[in-house]
């Protein structure tokens, strides 16, 4: 996948809103590979909705979303499974980890599906993010900041053309935020992928190619 | 798969699945047992008279004092036969042909004892006689005639004559080996034949010879081909049909009523077994319902996990698989145990059957096994489809 285009996309709940101030909703927006985007948003402007639409999880929008010119509203189940496995990665704001599994198992459940990363690579990420000692702890017993880092590792365990990270550092200190930024950009560069970071305030300091106000 | 199973086995309710397991086991066992019992009892009914099916009736006109006095014929006329043939409950009608010549039969048991008697022959069309065609038939010029005797004759000898004279009792097999000496005479000709007993019938109270032989002998010894029949053999589609009884009464006909009762018994047995199997089926359907409810509940309780698995790239087919395998595994286990239970119960009643009916030949269990497997396949397919569609409803969440 080379580009994602939003063509006058607008959440249905915003249809009645008169003076919508947005550079994304109801505009023509293109996300390209190998570029870095920051989508800044205030609460309630539909940041998570945007991620859900692009991930085929929700369909309550008007306008069109195109992957390489193809309208995603027409995609079949099999197509979506393939996209989620091979083309698009998403770090959800609510993380969507499995509390019954350990941190490592949460990463493994994804990596076994894609076979993307080596065990050493995953372990080194745990090290770099300072949670190596929590590798075999149940997710339910970890802090949200620690969980955020596990969710990031999981998001990196697949091939992707674009990676969406929805508020990835909301619960992290500056040092860890910087490491997250480095891991993210390094892996994206290695894969030649586009990165879309969303934030409602605090965001990773990176050389963004484009900043959009939602 | 291990991690997925570790996730999805959460919230599995052992009591619910145990409930399904035992309910389905009871249902399945009843169905299999009913089917097998029916197959086994059919074998008994069929072995009772191998020459005639239960659905044959023998019809004659009622003979009263009046008919004797007035000399009214007890033979059926052609229109009467045609009328009977046209009734809805009738499949086909065959005419009894009786001998128009003299028959004298004798056989020797030992040096001292021999029997000799005047008798008669009758025949019915060959399609009504269920004997291998090699045994039943007559080649012109042959001196050997196959014969079917009424079983009453054997009983009369064994329990009457032999008992009172301290003579050995004869089995069907021994008597079958004895040759009857038969003398036919008529039109000034007298010939000797050898009668070969091919069997005994409890349904036909007459001495039966092949139709070919009868036609030829009537022509040869009496110069006549047909004589109006006094008895008819009728194949009906359902011997318990009320219309049969009322038709017979209206026309003043009689039938071998007790035989009608015997076929009523098989019919009743069929209904009872049908009801029992129906109960089994209802239990099975209810247990299937319990299973589906349990699985739905499980999917509902694990819906967040399922949704997250789908969002990280697992296909609906892949996340459905653990539950599908679980239900198929349970179904297979139920069938296996039900078959074992069925065989155990069958062993008990087969012993009884064999003591009551020494000639009983044990039928196979293939039909029952096949039915069980078919049921398993149908139920499993329904389970697989239901689980997949439930998972798909999570996939297609609507906001």
Boltz contact constraints between the chains, C-beta under 6 A:
constraints:
  - contact:
      token1: [A, 58]
      token2: [B, 399]
      max_distance: 6.0
  - contact:
      token1: [A, 60]
      token2: [B, 399]
      max_distance: 6.0
  - contact:
      token1: [A, 81]
      token2: [B, 315]
      max_distance: 6.0
  - contact:
      token1: [A, 84]
      token2: [B, 313]
      max_distance: 6.0
  - contact:
      token1: [A, 85]
      token2: [B, 313]
      max_distance: 6.0
  - contact:
      token1: [A, 96]
      token2: [B, 308]
      max_distance: 6.0
  - contact:
      token1: [A, 98]
      token2: [B, 7]
      max_distance: 6.0
  - contact:
      token1: [A, 105]
      token2: [B, 3]
      max_distance: 6.0
  - contact:
      token1: [A, 109]
      token2: [B, 3]
      max_distance: 6.0
  - contact:
      token1: [A, 110]
      token2: [B, 312]
      max_distance: 6.0
  - contact:
      token1: [A, 113]
      token2: [B, 313]
      max_distance: 6.0
